[in-house]
Amino acid sequence: MPAASRNSIGGGRGFGINDDVDILTEVLKRLDGRSVCVAACVCRQWSSIARKDSVWEELCFRHVSPGVRPVVVALGGYKRLYMVCVRPLLKRMTLARPDEVQLSLSLFCVHYYETLAGSGPPSSLMFLCNPVNV
């Protein structure tokens, strides 16, 4: 159907995904982390929405209990949590166990508390998140 007749059926112009930021935000919240990063490359509007902490919060809540919100916000936000802790776990396993996610979150907290203390480079335990060849 031609664009002109398609628009006249609805009584006006068609609806585009970029017309409503709230709908676009909800769509991005349902993607996996890699897809959100790809979506951020589409245009400035999508990039702006993909940087919102609420999008990354939704991704993290799939794997972390909601009671950790104040800690995560204080330590850099949900995007940082996803990239540093959740994503590496998802790469290594098809399904991360809750205790592994909690350990990863604890290491994330220790790393950033050491960084905030400013007493030299952190002794970071984040290497524990990496796979070990035995």
C-alpha positions as CSV (number, residue, x, y, z in Angstrom):
1,M,0.0,0.0,0.0
2,P,1.5,3.4,-0.9
3,A,2.5,5.7,1.9
4,A,-0.1,8.4,1.0
5,S,-3.1,6.0,1.2
6,R,-1.6,4.3,4.4
7,N,-1.5,7.7,6.1
8,S,-5.0,8.7,5.0
9,I,-6.5,5.5,6.5
10,G,-5.4,6.4,10.0
11,G,-6.5,10.0,9.5
12,G,-3.0,11.4,9.7
13,R,0.6,10.6,9.5
14,G,1.9,7.2,10.6
15,F,3.4,6.5,14.0
16,G,7.2,6.1,14.2
17,I,9.1,4.5,17.0
18,N,11.0,7.8,17.5
19,D,7.8,9.7,18.1
20,D,7.4,8.5,21.7
21,V,10.5,8.4,23.9
22,D,8.7,6.4,26.6
23,I,7.8,3.6,24.2
24,L,11.4,3.5,22.9
25,T,12.7,3.4,26.4
26,E,10.4,0.4,27.2
27,V,11.6,-1.4,24.1
28,L,15.3,-0.9,25.0
29,K,14.7,-2.1,28.5
30,R,13.6,-5.5,27.1
31,L,16.8,-6.0,25.1
32,D,20.0,-7.8,26.3
33,G,23.1,-5.7,27.1
34,R,24.8,-6.2,23.7
35,S,21.7,-5.2,21.8
36,V,21.3,-2.0,23.9
37,C,24.9,-1.1,23.0
38,V,24.1,-1.7,19.3
39,A,20.9,0.3,19.6
40,A,23.0,3.2,21.0
41,C,24.8,3.4,17.7
42,V,21.6,4.0,15.7
43,C,21.1,7.7,16.2
44,R,21.6,10.4,18.9
45,Q,18.1,9.9,20.4
46,W,18.6,6.2,20.8
47,S,22.1,6.8,22.2
48,S,20.7,9.2,24.7
49,I,18.1,6.7,25.8
50,A,20.5,3.8,25.9
51,R,22.7,5.8,28.4
52,K,19.8,6.1,30.8
53,D,20.4,4.3,34.1
54,S,16.8,3.0,34.1
55,V,17.5,0.9,31.0
56,W,20.6,-0.7,32.6
57,E,18.8,-1.0,35.9
58,E,16.2,-3.2,34.2
59,L,18.9,-5.4,32.7
60,C,20.6,-5.8,36.1
61,F,17.3,-6.6,37.9
62,R,17.0,-9.7,35.8
63,H,20.1,-11.0,37.6
64,V,20.4,-9.1,40.9
65,S,17.9,-8.5,43.7
66,P,16.3,-5.0,43.8
67,G,17.5,-4.5,47.4
68,V,21.0,-3.5,46.2
69,R,19.8,-0.3,44.4
70,P,21.4,2.2,46.8
71,V,24.7,0.5,46.7
72,V,24.8,0.3,42.9
73,V,23.8,3.9,42.5
74,A,26.5,5.0,44.9
75,L,29.1,3.0,43.1
76,G,28.5,4.2,39.5
77,G,25.1,3.0,38.4
78,Y,23.6,0.1,36.7
79,K,25.4,0.4,33.4
80,R,28.7,0.1,35.1
81,L,27.4,-2.9,37.2
82,Y,26.2,-4.6,34.1
83,M,29.4,-4.1,32.1
84,V,31.7,-5.0,35.0
85,C,29.8,-7.8,36.8
86,V,26.8,-9.2,35.0
87,R,28.0,-9.3,31.4
88,P,31.2,-11.3,32.2
89,L,29.1,-13.9,34.1
90,L,26.6,-14.2,31.2
91,K,29.4,-14.7,28.7
92,R,30.8,-17.6,30.7
93,M,27.6,-19.3,31.7
94,T,24.2,-19.9,30.2
95,L,22.6,-19.2,33.6
96,A,24.5,-17.5,36.4
97,R,23.7,-18.8,39.8
98,P,22.5,-16.2,42.4
99,D,25.6,-16.8,44.6
100,E,27.9,-16.1,41.7
101,V,26.0,-12.8,40.9
102,Q,26.2,-11.8,44.6
103,L,30.0,-12.5,44.7
104,S,30.4,-10.4,41.5
105,L,28.4,-7.6,43.1
106,S,30.5,-7.8,46.3
107,L,33.7,-7.6,44.3
108,F,32.3,-4.6,42.4
109,C,31.6,-2.9,45.7
110,V,35.1,-3.6,47.1
111,H,36.8,-2.4,43.9
112,Y,34.9,1.0,43.9
113,Y,35.2,1.6,47.7
114,E,39.0,1.2,47.2
115,T,38.9,3.5,44.3
116,L,36.9,6.1,46.2
117,A,39.4,5.9,49.2
118,G,42.1,7.3,46.9
119,S,45.0,5.7,48.7
120,G,46.7,4.6,45.5
121,P,45.5,2.1,42.9
122,P,43.0,-0.4,44.3
123,S,44.2,-3.9,45.1
124,S,41.2,-4.9,43.0
125,L,39.8,-8.4,43.4
126,M,38.0,-8.0,40.1
127,F,40.5,-10.5,38.6
128,L,38.4,-13.1,40.4
129,C,35.6,-12.5,37.9
130,N,37.8,-13.8,35.1
131,P,37.8,-17.5,34.1
132,V,40.7,-19.6,35.4
133,N,42.3,-22.3,33.4
134,V,43.2,-25.2,35.6
